Amino acid sequence: MVDSRTPMDALTDDSHGHPHYLALDARDRSLVRAMLMAALRHRGDLEALIDRFTDRPLPGGAASLRAIIHLALAQILFLDVPDHSAVDLAVEAARTDPRNRRFAGLVNALCRRAVRDREKILDAIARSPSRAPGWFAERLTEIYGAEKAAAIEACHRRPAPIDLTLADESPENVALWAERLGAIALPTGSLRLTSHTAITELPGYADGVWWVQDAAAAIPARLFGDVAGQRVLDLCAAPGGKTAQLVERGATVTALDQSANRLKRLAANLDRLGLADRCETVAASLFDHGADVPFDAVLLDAPCSSTGTVRRHPDVPWTKTPEDIAKLAALQARMLERAADFVAPGGTLVFSNCSLDPSEGEDVARAFSREHANFEPLPVTDDDLPGLSSAITGEGFVRTTPADLPLAGDEARLGGIDGFFAARWRRRV
């Protein structure tokens, strides 16, 4: 995965994932995902542990051996898996692979030492600095400073909480469902679950009362304000959380995505929510799509490096590169240019993505403002973002990081929010 720079989501997709993954039953798929998440989230920590526990480095080309050890140590240190199972499976995997057979004893020794010294190891990891890939750690420090970068990286070591967006976001309904679900009502209007219960078994799921969506991802759609009766174009719409928000707020929505498979997922989500007949879906690239009548509002949640979602996608720092960020920033600028064509005079344009890097956010937005005098920047205000005014920049952009939205006391472990950027403009009449 890391060596081939293949995203984990591509390998573990339930429809188009790796054949070995698809051959597993649902329970084993969940375990595999948990193992991969833990191993990737702590990849740097595990590498340091191997270096500390071995007299000589592992062979340079021993990718499969490294994977066996990482997955075994991740189970022993971070997952609720019986120690003997993790050890036995790792040793057996090494013995049955001709490339790794001679290292079976080393695998056994490393695993048993991790079992014996587990508490000491976990304490040392908790006190150690970030071990993210060099390019990523250096970039975070350059952008946010050493203190904020360290806080972000500390959040990356923790699994992300699960947030919900309610179809009815009135304060009374938010309070009602917070009580029913035993959830935390966030100041932004989202709910945060306090335990990782099976989503489909929770009250309200079958009735389409809510959907899973990080609190940061719910921000861009809210920046349009009252969209009741408006025609709204949601570009790059799948999987549909923002589309559902706009439909629930009374807009007539056209959801466009170039991936037919992703649009099927969006349609299934809207169907569960009872919104399928209130939204038009279009499988097309925004560069090819033609609209006869401009829209009152256009949302471009653009593809990006996803560095703001490392808590959920710990493979990102290991599978992306600075070159990827530069290419994506150029693509975003082109997409924003095209998105502007769909906005009617007096209409609103919102640009967002889940990158932590300003080259994919602030820089793209500034360049757009410089080059489009017919679009007036609309700075985001405290009223637009209740409870998260610290995320509003001096230019009126939204910039969140995983270290934002901290929670106090017993809920501190559930603090944080995805890294997100958003900017908005009004097309001059």
N, C-alpha and C positions, 0 to 999 in steps of 0.2 A: 504493500500500500504506500508506504513512505518512499521507498526506492523508486516506484513507478509514478509517484505523485498522483495517485488515484484517490479521489475523495471517498471517505468511509461510507457516505450515504449512497454512492453509486454501487459499492460492493454489497451493501446490506439492504438494498431496495427490495421490497416484498414482491415486486412484479418483474423487475429487470436486473436483479442483483446477481452476484456470483453463483454459478450452478451449485457449488457445494453448500452455499448458504441457503439457497432455495430448496435444497433436498432435506433440510432440517424441519422438524415440527416447530410449532409456535413457541413452545417452552425453551427449546434449545436455541432458537434464534434470539430470544431475549437474553439468554446467558451469553451467547457469542457477542452480542452488541455491548453488554455490560463489561465483558472482558476487554474488548477493543477500546471502549471509552476509557476505562481505568488505565490501561497500558499506555494509551496515547496522552491522556491528561498528565501522567507522571513519567513520560518517556525520558525526559532529562534526569529526573530523580533516579530512575531505574538504571540508566546508563552509569551514573555516578556510583550507584551501589555495586554494580558489577565490577567497576574499576577498583573499588575499595576492597572487594572480597576475593579478587583474583591476583595471582602473582604476575601474570602477563596478560596483555590485551587479547581479546578474542580475535580470531583471524579476520582480516579486513573484509573478505568476501563472504563471511558466514552469516548471511542475512537470515536464513531459516533458523539457524541456531539462536541467533539473537532474538528472533520472534518467539521461539519456544520459551526462552528464559524470561522475556518480558511478560508474556501472558501468564506464566506460572507465578512470577513474583507479584503481578497485579492481583491475582486471585488470593494469594496468601496475605497480602498486606491490606488490600482495599475492598475485597468482596467477601460476602458471607458464604464461602465455599469451604467444605471440609478440607483441612490441611492435607490429609493423606490422599485425597482425590487429586488435588492440584499437583502434589509431588509425583504421584504414580503416573498420572497422565503425561506430565512433562518428560519424565524419564523414558516412558514407553515411546513417546514421539521421537525422542532422540535416538533410541535404540533401533527403531524401524526405518530410519532414514540413513542410507549408507554414508551420506555426507557428514552425519553428526554422530554416528554410532560411537566413535572413540571419545566423544565428549559427554556420554551419558553419566559417567561418574561425576564430572564437573557440575552438570545440571542438578544431580541429586544433592551434591554438597551445598550448592548455592541455595537450593530450595529449603533444605533442612536448617541451614543457618538463618534464613529469613524467618522460618517458623520459630526457632529458638530465641532470636533477638528482635522479634516483631515490635515490641513496645519501644525499644531503644531506637530502632530504625525509623519508626513513625515520628517519634519525638525529634529526631535529627532532621527529618524532611520538613517538619513544621517550622523549624527554626532556620532552615537554610534559605538562601536567596533564590531568585528565579533561575531555573535551568532551561528556559525556553531556547529555541535556536538563536544563535548569535544575532542574525540580521533582525529578527523580530524584537528581541529584548533591546537592542540598540536603537531601533526605530521608535519604540515606545518611550524610551528615555529622552530621545531627541525631541519628540513631540510634546510630551507631558511633564518632563522633569523626572528626576530620580524618585521622589517620594510618591507621586501619583502613579508612575509606572509600576513601582513595587506594589502599590495597593491593587492595581489592575491585575497584576500577575498573581497576587494572593487569591483574588476572586477566581481566576482561571483554574486554580487547583481544586476548587469546590464544584460539585455538580450544580447545574442551574436549577432553580426552582421552577415550578410550573405555574404559569399565569393564565387566567381566563378573561375573555371579554364577554360581557353580557349583552344580549340583544337589546334589553332595556337598561340603559345606564343611569336611570334616575337614582338619586341618592337613596330613596326608600327601597328600591329594588336591589341596589348594591348591598345595603345593610341586611336585607332579608336573605339574600343568597350567601353572603359571608357567614351568616349564622347557620344556615342549612348545611353548608359544605365545611364548616369549621375552618374557613379561610380568612386570610388577612385582607381587609379592604385597603388597597393602596390609594394614596392621595390622587393618583392620576385617573382613577375610575376603574382600574382593573382589579381582579381578585387574585390572590396568591395562595395556592394550596400549601398546607403545612405538612403534608405527607404524600408519598408517591403511591397513592391508591390507583387501582386500575381505572383509567379514565372512563371507559365505557360503562362502568358500574356505578358511577356517581349520579346522584339526583340531577335531573335537568338535561342530561346528555341526550337521551332518546327523544326528548321533546324539543330539542334545539334551542334551549334557553341560553346557552353559552357555547363558546368554542375556545380551543387552546390557542393562545397568541401572547407572546411576550409583551410586557407592559410597554417596552420601547417601540415594538413593531406596531402597536395600536395608536401611536402618536400621529403619524402623517395624515391618516384619514380624518382625524379630529381637527386638523389645522384648517380645513375648509369651512368650519363653522356650520351654519344652517344650510343644508343642501336639499331640503325638501322641495320637490318639484323641479329640481335641476337635472340637466343631462350631464352625466359624469363619465369620463373615459378613464378606466383603470388599466394602465399599461403594465406589462409583465405581471399580470394579476395573480397567477397561481402561487400558492395553494388556495387563496381566496379569503383570508382573514380580513384584509382591508376592503375587499369587494363586499363582504357581508356587512361590515360596518356602514358602508355608504348606502347599501340597499336599505338597511334597518333605519337609517336616518331619512328615508323618504326620497332618495335620488333614483332616477332612471339610469341604470348603470350598463355600460358596455365594457365587458371584461375581455381584454385582449392578451394573448400569450402565444409565442411562436411554437411552443411545444404542445402538440395534440395530447400527449400522455399526461402532461401536467394539467391541461384543461379538463381532462376526464376526472382527475382528482378534485379540481375546483368544483366541477359540476356535482360530484358526489357529496362534497361538503355542503354546497348550497342546498342540495336536495334534503339532506338530513336536517338542515335548519329551516326547511320550508320556504326557501327563497328562490328556488330554481326558476319559477315562472316569472320572477320579477327582475331578471337579469339576462341580457344577451351576451353570449360568449362567442368570441371570434378567434380562430386559430390562424395567426398570421404574425409576421414581423412588423413592428411599427414602421419600419422603413418602406414596407410594401403596402401597408394598409392605407386605403383612401376613404375619407369621410366626406359625404356631400354637405353636411351641416356641421359647423364647429360646435364645440362643447362648452358648457358653462364652467366646467371644472375638469382638470386633467391631473391625474396622479401618475408620476413616474417613479416607481420604486425599483431602481436600476440594479442590474447584476453587478456584483462587486466581489472583492476578495473575501468578504465575510469575516474579517478579523474582529468584528464586534461580537461575534457569536462563538468565540473559542470555548466558553463554558459548555456549550451544546455540541460544538464540533471541534474537539481537541486536535483533530488531524490538521486543521487549517495552518498553523505555524510551520508544520512539517511538510506540507504538500504545496504551499504557495511560496512565491518568491517576490522580491522587489520588482522584478521584470513583469510579473503578472499584474501587480498593482498599477504599474505605469500603463500597460496595455488596457486594463479595465478603465482607468481614468480617461483615457482617450476615447474609448467606446462610450462612456457615460456622457461625455461632452457632445458627441454626435447624436446620441439618443435624446438628450435634453433639447438640442437644436431642433430635432424632428418633432418632439412632443409639443414644442411651442406652436407649431403649425396648426395643431388641433384646437387651440384655445380661442374662443370667441372674444371680441372686444368687450372689455369689462369683466372677463372671466378670470379664474384663478388657476395658477399652475403650482403644483407642489412637487419637489424633487427630493428623493430620500434614498438611503441605502444603509446597510448594516456594516460599514467599514469604520475602523478606528482611525484611518489615515486621512489627513486633510487633503491629500492630493486627489482623493476620490470624493471629497465632500466640499469643504470650504473653497478649495481652489477652483473646482468646477463651477460652483455657484458664483464666485466672484467674476470669473471669466465671462459667464453668461450675462451677468448684469452689465459688464463693461461693453459687451458687444450687442446688446439688445435694448436700445433706448426706449423701445415701445413696450417694455415690460418694467413695471415699477416694483421694486422690492417691497414686500409686506413683512416687516419685522414681527417675529413672534413675541407675544406679551405674556405676562403672568396669568392673565385671564385665559389664555389659550392653553396653558400648561400648569394647571393648579397642582401645588405640592412639589413641583420640580423646577422652580424658577432658576435654580443653580445651573440648569442645563441650557439656559438661554444665553447666548454669547452677546458680546457688545454690538455685533452686527445684526442681531435679531435672528440668528440661526439657532437651530436646536442641535446640541452636541451632548450625547450621553456616553458614558463609559461603564463597564461592569462595576466600577468602584462607586458609582452614584447610587442614590436611593438606599442608603444604609438603614437597617432596622436595629432597634435597641433591645437589650435584655436577652431573654430566651429566644427571641426571633432573629438575633443577629446573623445566625447561619443562613437565614433565608434572604438576606439583603442582597442588593445589587440589581442590575438591569443590563440588558444587552447594549452593546455599543451601537449608537445610531446617529445618523446625521439627517437633518431636514432643513429645507429652505423653501420659501414661497414668494410668488410674484403675482401682480395683477396686470393683465394686458390693458394698456391704455386705450381709451375709446377714440 
